[in-house]
Amino acid sequence: MSKKIILIAIYLLGWLIIYLTELLKTYREPFVRSHRIAVGTIRTLGIIIGYFLLFLLAFIPQPRIGGAFDIVSIAIGIALIGIAIYILARFFLEWRKDLIALAESRYLFATGLYGKSRHPTYIASFFLLWGWYFAWRAVHGLLSMPIILIAFLIEIFIEEKTLSRKFGDEHTRYRRRVPLLLPLPLSVAMIVVLGIVVISIIFGWV
């Protein structure tokens, strides 16, 4: 069995753990409360496995963006990583006193970054990975970004169900007021750019 298949299997296991623990929060909340440390530890393990392998993907032998696009790719990568770091830094500065409450969804956060996006940390994670692969000119990493986006959206969908069940009408009003990730024009632009990158790599334009 090749190393790539093993890494993919471990990666899928990590995300499966993330999904299952989030589903437990949605449909078995009393169980999660009574086993909070165990569930939290297992979820953290899933996040470490899933995200660690995503970053590791940049170092697996694969084609690299080269030629005239070499420096451009690195510059784009640094810019995206910078945006991600800014979002994460602002997130921790805003919520450093309420991180435990935020993680456990004790109450609905709707100010600061959460007043502009319902899931700002996923935006930061996506930009961080995207920039990471650009910076390392990792072709396989860049081609995997649509799949990573789908994985994030599945997790977001489960979280939305959890919040809807917990906060009811308050969350419904919040959803109407604040976009899921980015405002529609920026979301469309991001998807278009992502599509252009993937198509350019597939057809050997970079």
Stockholm file with secondary structure:
# STOCKHOLM 1.0

chainA/1-206         MSKKIILIAIYLLGWLIIYLTELLKTYREPFVRSHRIAVGTIRTLGIIIGYFLLFLLAFIPQPRIGGAFDIVSIAIGIALIGIAIYILARFFLEWRKDLIALAESRYLFATGLYGKSRHPTYIASFFLLWGWYFAWRAVHGLLSMPIILIAFLIEIFIEEKTLSRKFGDEHTRYRRRVPLLLPLPLSVAMIVVLGIVVISIIFGWV
#=GR chainA/1-206 SS CCHHHHHHHHHHHHHHHHHHHHHHHHHCHHHHHHTHHHHHHHHHHHHHHHHHHHHHGGGSSCCBCCGGGHHHHHHHHHHHHHHHHHHHHHHHHHHTTSHHHHHTTCSCCCSGGGGTCSCHHHHHHHHHHHHHHHHTTBHHHHHTHHHHHHHHHHHHHHHHHHHHHHHTHHHHHHHHHSCSSSCHHHHHHHHHHHHHHHHHHHTTCC
#=GC SS_cons         CCHHHHHHHHHHHHHHHHHHHHHHHHHCHHHHHHTHHHHHHHHHHHHHHHHHHHHHGGGSSCCBCCGGGHHHHHHHHHHHHHHHHHHHHHHHHHHTTSHHHHHTTCSCCCSGGGGTCSCHHHHHHHHHHHHHHHHTTBHHHHHTHHHHHHHHHHHHHHHHHHHHHHHTHHHHHHHHHSCSSSCHHHHHHHHHHHHHHHHHHHTTCC
//
